[in-house]
Amino acid sequence: MSNIKKAFENGKAFIPFITCGDPDLDTTEAAVREMVKNGADLIELGIPFSDPTAEGPVIQGANLRALEGGVTTDKIFELVKRIRKDIDTPMVFMTYANVVYSYGTDRFLAACAGTGIDGLILPDVPYEEKEEFLPACHKHGVDLVSLIAPTSKNRIAMIAKEAEGFLYIVSSLGVTGMRSKITTDLDSIIEVVRANTDIPCAIGFGISTPEQARKMADLSDGAIVGSAIIKILEQYGTEAPGHIGEYVRSIKEAIS
């Protein structure tokens, strides 16, 4: 069974996102530990990339700060190894095709398996091009997590039928970032998903408050939050982990 399934076994899942290495890897590690302690069910670890096309200004800033601080993919694999010594919460990487290509697709996925990463999200790889990564993912037992966007329309059923791990439902058009309200017709997207797969789905992009998270978790199997957590990192830097823990607890309580 996919380790990712564990995240959805005890009610609604809360999935926080963090960019690795912003402001440094020690802070990332401390933040991940706080997230787990405060109820995170699955953690998305962002591997920084110089041109993160799906991201809004908040996460773009985090990518730049991490890269300027000298973070590398190898250092992130070492970080995951350290965390995995005593934490078994499901974890997935979110990064871009270029990061995987330049590392070597097979080598990258072998390292994912070796460090205990359960899944991979590549927001710039459309459904039609996932075959470039799927064989290596299957070979190394890493789920390739698909995204469904409001523009997926007639492809939703197709994407859902072949889904692995969990489905990442993109709440809004455009890039990541906090939004005051989410207006997409998510009900009809999730209806098509449910008719085509029993794999859990979680909604992300634009969620920042406990109220928004509760609404999204009511519609789906969980809520994903990124920019709001990165904002805390931006504000508090190396002092952020405790504040992130409190924030995670407030969201987890709202959706439980």
C-alpha positions as a printed Julia matrix, in Angstrom:
256×3 Matrix{Float64}:
   0.0    0.0     0.0
   1.17   3.51   -0.79
   2.45   5.22    2.35
   0.57   8.32    1.17
  -2.75   6.55    1.87
  -1.88   6.67    5.59
  -2.3   10.45    5.5
  -6.0   10.06    4.74
  -6.85   7.23    7.13
  -7.83   9.35   10.11
 -10.36  11.79    8.68
  -9.47  14.9     6.72
  -5.79  15.35    5.89
  -3.84  18.55    6.41
  -0.93  18.91    3.99
   1.47  21.78    4.65
   4.11  22.83    2.11
   7.55  24.23    2.85
  10.4   25.32    0.57
  13.54  23.48    1.68
  16.43  25.74    2.66
  14.46  28.93    3.33
  16.18  30.52    5.19
  18.36  27.42    5.86
  18.0   23.65    6.14
  18.17  23.57    9.95
  15.08  25.8    10.02
  13.37  23.56    7.47
  14.06  20.5     9.62
  12.8   22.2    12.79
   9.67  23.39   10.94
   8.91  19.89    9.6
   9.22  18.47   13.12
   6.82  21.15   14.44
   4.38  20.38   11.62
   4.37  16.68   12.51
   4.03  17.39   16.23
   1.01  19.62   15.55
  -0.93  17.23   13.34
   0.31  17.47    9.74
  -0.75  14.29    7.92
   1.5   14.59    4.86
   4.25  17.11    4.14
   5.15  18.63    0.78
   8.82  19.55    0.57
   9.65  22.03   -2.17
  12.99  21.61   -3.94
  13.92  25.15   -5.0
  14.18  26.01   -8.69
  15.27  29.27  -10.3
  12.12  29.57  -12.43
   9.17  28.14  -10.46
   6.42  28.86  -12.99
   3.45  27.68  -10.88
   4.38  29.84   -7.92
   3.25  33.3    -6.92
   5.62  35.94   -5.49
   5.65  34.51   -1.94
   6.97  31.05   -2.88
   9.15  32.51   -5.66
  10.83  34.59   -2.96
  11.38  31.46   -0.85
  12.97  29.68   -3.82
  15.38  32.58   -4.38
  16.31  32.85   -0.69
  16.98  29.11   -0.51
  19.11  29.09   -3.66
  21.07  32.15   -2.53
  21.67  30.32    0.76
  23.39  27.52   -1.17
  20.81  24.75   -0.91
  21.23  21.84   -3.35
  19.16  18.77   -4.19
  21.77  16.54   -2.53
  21.62  18.57    0.68
  17.82  18.18    0.64
  18.14  14.39    0.29
  20.43  14.45    3.35
  17.84  16.52    5.22
  15.1   13.95    4.45
  17.39  11.13    5.64
  17.82  12.93    8.99
  14.07  13.49    9.37
  13.3    9.88    8.42
  15.38   8.55   11.32
  12.46   9.2    13.68
   9.51  10.48   11.61
   7.37   8.26    9.38
   4.76  10.85    8.29
   4.27  10.61    4.49
   6.39  13.13    2.59
   6.41  14.15   -1.07
   8.68  16.4    -3.09
   7.24  19.23   -5.13
   9.6   20.54   -7.77
  10.0   21.12  -11.49
  10.86  18.8   -14.37
  14.17  20.54  -14.94
  15.38  19.78  -11.4
  14.71  16.06  -11.95
  16.18  16.02  -15.5
  19.37  17.79  -14.52
  19.92  15.39  -11.6
  19.12  12.42  -13.85
  15.56  11.06  -13.65
  16.46   7.52  -12.58
  19.13   8.73  -10.14
  16.71  11.27   -8.66
  13.96   8.69   -8.08
  16.42   6.13   -6.69
  17.5    8.8    -4.2
  13.84   9.56   -3.35
  13.28   5.88   -2.57
  16.53   5.66   -0.62
  15.68   8.62    1.6
  12.04   7.66    2.21
  10.2   10.12   -0.04
   6.77   8.72   -0.91
   5.71  10.81   -3.87
   6.66  13.44   -6.43
   4.63  16.43   -7.69
   5.8   18.14  -10.89
   3.42  21.06  -11.59
   5.01  21.85  -14.97
   4.53  18.33  -16.37
   1.13  17.97  -18.06
  -0.75  14.66  -17.94
   0.25  13.95  -21.56
   3.96  14.13  -20.74
   4.02  12.18  -17.47
   5.3    9.05  -19.26
   8.74  10.64  -19.21
   8.8   10.21  -15.41
   6.35   7.38  -14.7
   8.61   4.36  -15.46
  11.33   5.62  -13.07
   8.68   6.41  -10.4
   7.23   2.89  -10.68
  10.67   1.27  -10.71
  11.56   2.96   -7.41
   8.13   2.79   -5.76
   7.48   6.55   -5.69
   3.95   7.81   -6.47
   3.74  10.43   -9.23
   1.03  12.73   -7.88
  -1.16  14.3   -10.57
  -2.69  17.75  -10.52
  -6.19  18.6   -11.72
  -6.79  22.26  -12.55
 -10.03  24.13  -13.28
  -8.93  24.06  -16.94
  -8.59  20.24  -17.02
 -12.33  19.94  -17.95
 -12.71  16.84  -20.17
  -9.34  15.45  -19.01
 -10.4   15.19  -15.34
 -11.78  11.65  -15.69
  -8.67  10.5   -17.56
  -6.27  11.98  -14.99
  -8.31  10.57  -12.09
  -8.41   7.05  -13.57
  -4.61   6.86  -13.6
  -3.99   8.72  -10.32
  -1.46   7.53   -7.74
  -0.97   8.5    -4.1
  -3.44  11.36   -3.97
  -4.87  13.87   -6.43
  -3.88  17.51   -6.04
  -6.9   19.62   -6.99
  -5.87  23.15   -7.94
  -8.5   25.49   -6.51
  -8.02  28.47   -8.81
  -6.51  29.57  -12.09
  -3.12  31.23  -11.97
  -0.24  30.77   -9.56
  -0.02  29.8    -5.9
  -0.75  32.46   -3.3
  -3.26  33.47   -0.68
  -6.71  34.44   -1.95
  -9.54  36.14   -0.13
 -12.03  33.73   -1.64
 -12.06  30.7    -3.91
 -14.73  30.81   -6.59
 -13.98  27.75   -8.74
 -16.79  25.2    -9.1
 -14.87  22.56   -7.18
 -17.98  20.44   -6.49
 -18.3   19.37  -10.11
 -14.55  18.65  -10.45
 -14.61  16.45   -7.35
 -17.77  14.69   -8.54
 -15.93  13.57  -11.7
 -12.88  12.56   -9.64
 -15.01  10.45   -7.26
 -16.72   8.72  -10.19
 -13.36   7.63  -11.63
 -11.1    6.77   -8.71
 -11.13   5.93   -5.03
  -7.76   7.63   -4.53
  -8.07  10.57   -2.1
  -8.02  14.14   -3.35
  -6.91  17.3    -1.57
  -7.36  20.93   -2.57
  -4.54  23.46   -2.7
  -3.62  26.93   -4.1
  -5.01  29.96   -2.29
  -5.9   28.47    1.1
  -4.63  30.45    4.08
  -7.25  30.65    6.85
  -8.7   27.86    9.02
 -12.16  28.73    7.58
 -10.97  28.27    3.98
  -9.23  25.03    4.92
 -12.41  23.71    6.55
 -14.47  24.52    3.44
 -11.97  22.78    1.15
 -11.69  19.75    3.44
 -15.5   19.51    3.56
 -15.51  19.24   -0.25
 -12.54  16.87   -0.55
 -10.3   14.62    1.55
  -7.94  17.33    2.71
  -6.45  20.81    2.39
  -3.0   21.9     1.19
  -1.43  25.15    2.43
   1.84  26.66    1.19
   2.08  30.43    0.83
   0.67  31.16    4.3
   3.45  29.0     5.82
   6.13  30.64    3.68
   4.83  34.04    4.87
   5.54  32.95    8.46
   9.08  31.96    7.4
   9.53  35.3     5.67
   8.4   37.12    8.82
  10.24  35.12   11.49
  13.18  33.5     9.67
  15.03  31.05   11.91
  12.48  31.72   14.69
   9.61  30.55   12.45
   9.26  26.83   13.37
   7.3   27.4    16.61
   4.93  29.81   14.83
   4.5   27.31   11.99
   3.6   24.63   14.55
   0.88  26.86   16.03
  -0.47  27.66   12.56
  -0.56  23.96   11.58
  -2.42  23.14   14.8
  -5.03  25.84   14.1
  -5.69  24.46   10.6
  -5.73  20.84   11.75
  -8.25  21.67   14.48
 -10.45  23.51   11.95
 -10.67  20.56    9.57
 -10.89  17.75   12.15
